[in-house]
Amino acid sequence: MITINNEPTAYTPIFLGTTQHSLRLSLEILIMVGMKLNDEIVETYNVTVSAIELGQLPNIGSEIAIDEITGSELSGFKAKIRQSDAQIQNTASTELEKLVDLKNVGRYQLLKGKNIMTQDLDAPELTNDNLILMRQLLGITQQELATALDISRKTVTRFENGEQKISDKFVNKLISVYPQLSEAIEVQFDWVSLTFPDLTSKQVIADVLRLQENLFLERPTSQNFYTREMAFAGEKNIYIQDFAPVKNPETQAVDQKFGTTLYLTGKGTRLFEKALLEQSMNWRDFFEKARLYRGHLTRLDIAINDKWGLLNMNGLVKAVQEKRFWSKSKSYAVHGNVDDGWTVDFGKSPFVIRAYDKHKEQANKGYDTDVKTRVELELHQDKAEYVLDEWLNNDEKLVSITFDILYTYLWFTNGKIGDQQLKSHTVRDDIEATVEPMPAWSLLTALGQKMKFVREPKKQSVERIEKWVLQSVVPSLAVLKKTGHWHEIIEAINTVELSAEHEKLVMATTKNAITQASKQLNINFEKPTKKYNEDDEQGKRA
């Protein structure tokens, strides 16, 4: 039983997966919930829910303790969790960390040195204009940057005037002083289509996806020459198309034609990542498994999420309108407007580069995201297979492939490109040598050789725990304190057993606190001192 906008229903809410593009420490997560009635999912809702109230992420297909859903398609839906008398272990934070690691195929750290990459990219070096842009995005002056990096303002000026080369040592120091640079760009898969010549849709569900078949709605279709479609929760987010079995009227034998295509749309990839998490798999594992079943990629979208606001869609659209860009493809199109957000496409199938305002797109749907702008590489057939081959056969090469493709096929400039230059045989080299690049775009492409591909989730720190508690737990603690349950909380804190990992965290933090104190108070904590007798009122030495 669940209430939807104050109307009681006989539905049972079922958890279908997480759908948002990025997860944050606020633990306000977007999930998909199916309404089950008489063993069928009759409708679905994308709702925002508190992970603190949720306690832990349910398994896909299991009942979720939601009492009420309120909102609309325009403003978004919110869910309230049913409070249970039983104490639920809160594992949501850990599970979300693992999901973030899975969700982001590559998380990139800005401006890391070349020595961390397996090969050099054919991409531009970090320039003085790039540094100026970064400083502006950080919102700091030359003097503030100089003070933070413990260098003179003259040095910063020389860097920005192009008089002094930007060294790897300077870049590494910049990263350490401004940690917000370390997660400005994320890369994730945003559409996956695979064809299996030897399987049926039900075999794909059971053996490849390993999802519950009863979560899929079977219905006829005439798309792509197929006759049957299996849709997760009845929606076209995760769906498989194949051929329905046909009974021979004369022999009564059932003829089953093999061959099927799996589609994971943008939202579908997000939903399926929870299933991968439950199976202790990552995307690489999944693609390797799909190939064991002779799965062949028919489409792969790789999304570069700009969470820093490095790219500005108004600026990109203006550059297109003023012909301040070079594209290997002669085809391009601009869609949208300033209010709803712009989209610019370069090229046609089998390969398209698309840039658009992700934040406005999600806001128009009633959702929130910390992704500002997105650049997508949409690859079909052989081009998609090429990227997958390179990734699976050469470890950590997805980074170089993604940004090398972007740099090779598209370039923006600050000045207009002459018609004669566009007709030249050495067009790319000529443009780069004579026309000033757009700093934001050249910085984005330069990041391909300056960033690190991170597969492991971030280590937990006391600062991150504190931030999470202040943002998400303190309000609940205040309620418990005002209702007389505070002593139970204190007792639980005093009696809880810390894991070995948490004990290490305590030791490391305590040592750091002592070190910092010794610096500030000029006390030598390393050498033993004579003891004091605390019972002596005069505080005499023992």
C-alpha positions in Angstrom: 0.0 0.0 0.0 1.4 3.4 -1.0 0.0 6.9 -1.2 0.6 8.9 -4.4 -0.2 12.6 -4.2 -2.5 12.0 -1.2 -4.4 9.2 -3.1 -4.1 5.8 -1.4 -3.4 2.9 -3.8 -3.1 -0.9 -3.7 0.3 -0.8 -5.3 3.4 -2.4 -3.9 6.6 -0.3 -4.6 9.4 -2.3 -6.2 13.0 -1.0 -6.5 14.2 -1.0 -10.1 17.6 0.8 -9.8 19.4 4.2 -9.5 19.0 6.6 -12.5 21.1 9.7 -11.8 24.2 10.6 -13.7 26.4 11.4 -10.7 26.1 10.8 -6.9 27.1 13.2 -4.2 27.7 13.3 -0.5 24.2 14.8 0.1 22.9 11.2 -0.4 19.8 12.5 -2.0 19.6 9.9 -4.7 17.3 9.4 -7.7 15.9 6.0 -8.1 13.3 4.2 -10.3 10.4 2.6 -8.5 7.8 0.3 -10.1 4.2 0.0 -8.9 3.3 -3.7 -8.7 -0.3 -4.8 -8.8 -1.3 -8.5 -9.1 2.3 -9.5 -9.9 2.6 -6.9 -12.7 4.4 -3.6 -12.8 1.7 -1.2 -14.0 3.6 2.1 -13.8 7.0 3.6 -12.8 8.2 6.7 -11.0 11.6 8.4 -10.9 11.8 9.6 -7.3 14.3 11.4 -5.1 14.8 9.7 -1.8 17.1 10.2 1.2 19.7 7.4 1.5 19.8 8.0 5.2 16.1 7.1 5.5 16.6 4.3 3.0 19.4 2.8 5.1 20.6 0.5 2.3 20.1 0.1 -1.4 17.7 -2.7 -2.0 18.3 -5.4 -4.6 16.7 -4.9 -8.0 13.1 -6.4 -8.0 12.7 -6.3 -4.2 10.1 -4.4 -2.3 11.1 -0.9 -1.1 9.7 0.6 2.1 8.1 3.8 0.5 5.0 5.1 2.2 4.3 8.1 0.0 5.2 9.7 -3.3 4.5 13.4 -4.0 5.3 15.7 -6.9 4.8 15.8 -10.7 6.6 15.1 -14.0 7.4 18.8 -14.3 8.9 19.4 -10.8 10.0 15.9 -10.0 8.8 13.3 -7.5 9.9 12.8 -3.9 9.5 9.7 -1.8 9.0 9.2 2.0 10.4 6.0 3.5 8.3 4.0 5.9 10.0 4.0 9.4 10.6 0.5 10.7 10.9 -0.5 14.4 13.8 -2.7 13.5 17.2 -1.0 13.3 18.6 -1.1 9.8 22.3 -1.1 9.2 23.1 2.0 7.2 25.3 0.8 4.4 24.1 3.3 1.8 27.3 5.4 1.9 29.5 2.4 1.2 27.2 1.1 -1.5 27.0 4.5 -3.2 30.8 4.8 -3.2 31.0 1.5 -5.1 28.3 2.6 -7.5 30.1 5.8 -8.2 33.2 3.7 -9.1 31.1 1.6 -11.4 29.1 4.4 -12.9 32.1 6.5 -14.0 34.1 4.4 -16.4 37.0 6.9 -15.9 37.3 9.6 -13.4 39.9 12.1 -14.5 42.2 14.3 -12.5 43.0 17.6 -14.2 46.5 18.4 -15.3 48.3 15.3 -14.0 51.8 14.8 -15.5 52.5 12.8 -18.7 54.4 10.1 -16.8 51.2 8.5 -15.5 50.0 7.7 -19.0 51.1 4.6 -21.0 51.5 6.7 -24.1 51.6 10.3 -25.3 48.5 11.7 -27.0 48.5 13.7 -30.1 47.0 16.6 -28.1 48.0 20.2 -27.3 50.3 21.1 -24.4 48.9 23.1 -21.4 49.2 26.7 -22.4 49.3 30.1 -20.6 45.7 30.7 -21.7 44.7 27.4 -20.1 46.2 28.5 -16.8 44.4 31.9 -17.0 41.1 30.1 -17.7 41.6 27.8 -14.7 42.4 30.7 -12.4 39.2 32.5 -13.6 37.1 29.4 -13.0 38.6 29.0 -9.5 37.7 32.7 -8.9 41.1 33.8 -7.6 43.5 36.6 -8.4 47.2 36.2 -9.5 48.3 37.2 -6.0 46.0 34.7 -4.3 47.3 31.9 -6.6 50.9 32.9 -5.9 50.3 33.0 -2.1 48.5 29.5 -2.2 51.4 28.0 -4.2 54.1 29.8 -2.2 55.6 31.4 -5.3 55.9 35.1 -6.3 53.3 36.9 -8.2 55.9 37.7 -10.8 56.2 33.9 -11.5 52.5 33.6 -12.0 52.6 36.6 -14.4 55.4 35.0 -16.4 53.4 31.8 -16.7 50.3 33.6 -17.9 52.3 35.8 -20.3 53.9 32.7 -21.8 57.3 33.9 -20.8 57.9 30.8 -18.6 57.0 27.2 -19.5 54.5 25.5 -17.2 56.3 22.5 -15.6 54.8 19.3 -14.3 56.1 20.3 -10.8 53.9 23.4 -11.0 50.9 21.4 -12.2 51.2 18.8 -9.4 51.4 21.6 -6.8 48.3 23.2 -8.3 46.4 20.0 -7.9 47.4 19.5 -4.3 46.5 23.0 -3.3 43.2 23.1 -5.2 41.7 19.5 -4.8 38.5 20.6 -6.5 40.4 20.3 -9.8 40.9 16.5 -9.2 37.3 15.5 -10.1 36.2 18.0 -12.6 35.7 15.6 -15.5 34.1 12.2 -15.5 33.7 9.7 -18.4 30.9 7.2 -18.5 29.0 5.0 -20.9 25.6 6.5 -21.8 24.2 4.1 -24.4 25.0 0.5 -25.1 23.5 -1.7 -27.9 24.7 -5.3 -28.4 23.5 -7.9 -30.9 23.6 -11.6 -30.0 23.2 -13.9 -33.0 22.8 -17.1 -31.0 20.5 -16.1 -28.2 16.9 -15.2 -27.5 15.7 -12.3 -25.4 15.0 -14.6 -22.5 18.5 -16.0 -22.6 20.0 -12.5 -22.7 17.9 -11.6 -19.6 18.9 -14.8 -17.7 22.5 -15.3 -18.8 23.9 -11.9 -19.9 22.0 -9.4 -17.8 21.1 -11.9 -15.0 18.0 -9.9 -14.1 14.6 -11.3 -13.0 12.5 -12.2 -16.0 9.3 -11.2 -14.2 10.5 -7.6 -14.2 10.3 -7.5 -18.0 7.1 -6.9 -19.9 6.7 -9.0 -23.0 4.9 -7.4 -26.0 4.9 -7.6 -29.8 6.9 -5.2 -31.9 7.7 -4.6 -35.6 10.8 -2.5 -35.0 14.1 -3.5 -36.6 12.5 -6.5 -38.3 11.9 -8.2 -34.9 8.6 -9.5 -33.6 9.0 -9.5 -29.8 10.2 -7.0 -27.2 11.1 -7.6 -23.5 11.1 -4.2 -21.7 12.3 -3.7 -18.1 9.4 -2.5 -16.1 7.6 -2.0 -19.4 9.7 1.0 -20.3 12.3 1.5 -23.1 15.3 1.9 -20.8 16.5 -1.6 -20.7 14.9 -3.7 -23.5 15.6 -6.6 -25.8 14.1 -7.3 -29.2 14.0 -10.7 -30.8 11.6 -13.1 -32.6 8.6 -14.6 -30.9 8.4 -18.4 -31.2 6.0 -19.6 -33.9 4.0 -22.8 -33.8 3.8 -24.9 -36.9 0.0 -25.5 -37.5 0.7 -28.9 -39.1 3.3 -30.4 -36.8 2.5 -28.3 -33.7 6.2 -27.9 -33.3 7.5 -24.6 -32.0 9.9 -22.8 -34.2 12.3 -20.5 -32.3 14.4 -18.2 -34.5 17.6 -17.0 -32.8 19.2 -13.5 -32.9 18.4 -10.6 -30.6 19.5 -7.0 -29.8 20.0 -5.6 -26.3 19.4 -1.9 -25.8 20.6 0.1 -22.7 19.6 3.7 -23.2 21.1 6.6 -21.2 18.8 5.9 -18.3 19.1 2.2 -18.9 22.9 2.2 -18.3 22.3 4.0 -15.0 19.7 1.4 -13.9 21.9 -1.5 -15.1 24.9 -0.3 -13.1 23.0 -1.2 -9.9 22.6 -4.8 -11.3 26.3 -4.9 -12.0 27.0 -3.8 -8.5 24.9 -6.6 -7.1 26.8 -9.1 -9.3 30.2 -7.7 -8.2 31.0 -6.8 -11.8 32.2 -3.7 -13.6 31.6 -2.5 -17.2 34.8 -4.2 -18.4 33.7 -7.5 -16.9 30.3 -7.1 -18.6 31.7 -6.5 -22.1 34.1 -9.4 -21.7 31.2 -11.6 -20.7 29.0 -10.4 -23.6 31.8 -11.3 -26.0 31.8 -14.9 -24.7 28.2 -15.0 -26.0 29.3 -13.6 -29.3 27.9 -10.2 -28.4 28.7 -7.5 -31.0 28.4 -3.8 -30.3 26.0 -1.9 -32.6 26.2 1.4 -30.7 28.3 2.8 -27.9 28.0 6.3 -26.5 30.9 7.7 -24.4 29.9 10.8 -22.3 32.5 13.3 -21.0 30.8 15.0 -18.1 32.1 18.5 -17.4 31.2 19.1 -13.7 33.4 22.2 -13.4 31.7 24.4 -16.0 34.8 24.4 -18.2 32.7 24.5 -21.4 30.0 27.1 -22.0 27.4 26.1 -24.5 26.6 29.7 -25.4 30.2 30.2 -26.3 30.4 27.0 -28.3 27.2 27.9 -30.3 28.5 31.4 -31.0 31.8 29.9 -32.2 29.8 27.6 -34.6 27.7 30.5 -35.9 30.8 32.6 -36.5 32.6 29.6 -38.2 35.3 29.5 -35.5 35.7 25.7 -35.6 37.1 22.9 -37.6 35.5 19.5 -37.9 36.7 16.5 -39.8 33.0 16.0 -40.7 31.4 18.7 -42.9 28.0 18.1 -41.3 26.9 20.0 -38.2 23.6 21.2 -36.7 22.6 23.5 -33.8 19.4 22.8 -31.8 17.7 24.5 -28.8 17.9 28.0 -27.3 19.4 29.9 -24.4 16.6 29.2 -21.9 16.2 25.5 -22.5 19.8 24.7 -23.4 21.8 24.3 -26.6 22.8 21.1 -28.4 25.4 21.0 -31.2 25.9 17.9 -33.4 29.0 17.3 -35.5 28.9 14.5 -38.0 26.4 11.7 -38.9 26.2 8.0 -38.1 28.3 6.0 -37.7 30.1 8.7 -35.7 28.7 11.8 -34.1 30.2 14.3 -31.6 27.5 16.0 -29.6 27.8 18.8 -27.0 24.9 20.0 -24.9 23.8 21.7 -21.7 23.2 18.7 -19.4 22.3 20.7 -16.4 19.4 22.5 -18.2 18.3 19.3 -19.9 17.9 17.6 -16.5 16.3 20.7 -14.9 13.7 20.7 -17.6 12.8 17.1 -16.6 12.6 18.1 -12.9 15.9 16.4 -12.0 19.1 17.8 -10.5 22.7 17.0 -11.5 26.1 18.5 -10.9 27.1 17.9 -14.5 27.2 21.3 -16.3 28.0 20.4 -19.9 28.3 17.1 -21.6 30.3 16.1 -24.7 29.3 12.7 -26.2 31.0 10.4 -28.7 28.2 8.4 -30.4 29.8 5.4 -32.2 28.0 2.8 -34.3 29.0 -0.6 -35.6 32.7 -1.0 -36.5 33.7 2.3 -34.9 32.1 1.2 -31.6 33.8 -2.2 -31.8 37.1 -0.5 -32.5 36.9 1.4 -29.3 35.9 -1.7 -27.3 38.8 -3.7 -28.9 41.3 -1.0 -27.9 40.0 -0.8 -24.4 39.8 -4.5 -23.7 43.1 -5.3 -25.3 45.1 -2.4 -23.9 44.6 -1.7 -20.2 43.8 2.0 -19.3 43.6 3.0 -22.9 40.0 4.2 -22.8 41.3 7.6 -21.6 43.6 8.1 -24.6 41.1 6.7 -27.1 38.3 9.1 -25.9 40.3 12.3 -25.9 42.4 11.4 -29.0 39.2 10.9 -31.0 37.8 14.2 -29.7 41.0 16.1 -30.6 41.3 14.5 -33.9 37.8 15.2 -35.1 36.9 18.6 -33.6 38.7 21.9 -32.8 37.4 25.3 -31.7 39.3 28.6 -32.1 39.1 32.2 -30.8 39.6 33.7 -34.3 37.7 33.0 -37.5 39.1 30.4 -39.8 39.6 31.5 -43.4 37.9 29.7 -46.3 41.2 29.0 -47.9 42.5 27.4 -44.8 39.5 25.1 -44.7 40.2 24.0 -48.3 43.9 23.4 -47.6 45.3 19.8 -47.6 47.1 20.5 -44.4 44.1 22.2 -42.9 44.5 21.0 -39.3 48.2 21.9 -39.0 47.7 25.2 -40.7 44.8 26.2 -38.4 46.6 25.3 -35.2 49.7 27.2 -36.4 47.9 30.4 -37.4 44.6 30.7 -35.5 44.5 31.1 -31.7 42.6 28.2 -30.1 39.6 28.5 -27.8 41.2 28.1 -24.3 38.3 26.1 -22.8 38.3 23.6 -25.7 42.1 23.3 -25.9 42.2 22.7 -22.1 39.6 20.0 -22.4 41.4 18.2 -25.1 44.8 18.7 -23.4 43.4 16.9 -20.3 43.5 13.6 -22.2 47.2 13.4 -21.6 47.2 15.2 -18.3 44.6 13.1 -16.4 44.6 9.9 -14.6 42.2 7.0 -15.2 41.0 6.0 -11.7 39.2 2.7 -11.2 39.3 2.4 -7.4 36.8 4.3 -5.2 38.2 7.2 -3.1 39.6 6.3 0.3 37.4 7.4 3.2 38.6 10.3 5.3 37.6 11.8 8.6 36.9 15.1 6.8 34.5 13.3 4.3 32.8 11.5 7.2 32.4 14.8 9.0 31.0 16.6 5.9 28.5 13.8 5.3 27.4 13.8 8.9 26.9 17.5 9.0 24.9 17.5 5.8 22.8 14.4 6.2 22.8 13.1 9.8 22.8 16.1 12.1 19.1 17.0 11.4 18.0 13.5 12.4 20.2 13.6 15.5 18.6 16.8 16.5 15.2 15.2 16.4 16.4 12.3 18.5 17.9 14.7 21.1 14.7 16.7 21.4 12.6 13.6 21.8 14.7 12.1 24.6 16.7 9.5 22.7 20.1 11.2 22.9 21.5 8.9 25.6 20.8 5.8 23.4 22.9 7.4 20.6 25.8 8.2 23.0 25.7 4.7 24.4 25.7 3.2 20.9 28.7 5.4 19.9 30.6 4.4 23.0 30.0 0.7 22.5 30.3 0.3 18.7 33.2 -1.8 17.5 35.3 -0.2 14.8 36.6 -2.2 11.8 40.3 -2.5 11.3 40.1 0.1 8.5 38.3 2.6 10.8 40.9 2.0 13.5 43.7 2.8 11.0 41.7 6.0 10.1 41.6 7.0 13.8 45.3 6.4 14.3 46.2 8.3 11.2 44.0 11.2 12.1 45.2 11.4 15.7 48.8 11.4 14.5 48.1 14.2 12.1 46.3 16.2 14.8 49.3 15.9 17.1 51.6 16.9 14.2 49.5 19.9 13.4 49.3 20.9 17.1 53.1 20.7 17.5 53.5 23.1 14.6 51.0 25.6 16.0 51.9 25.4 19.6 55.6 24.8 19.3 55.4 21.7 21.6 57.7 18.8 21.0 55.5 15.7 21.3 58.3 13.4 20.1 60.5 13.6 23.1 59.3 12.3 26.5 58.7 14.8 29.3 58.6 14.4 33.0 55.2 13.4 34.4 52.8 15.5 36.4 50.9 14.3 39.4 47.3 15.3 38.6 46.3 14.8 42.3 48.8 17.4 43.5 46.8 20.7 43.9 50.0 22.7 43.3 50.7 20.8 40.0 54.2 19.8 41.2 56.3 17.5 39.2 56.3 13.9 40.4 
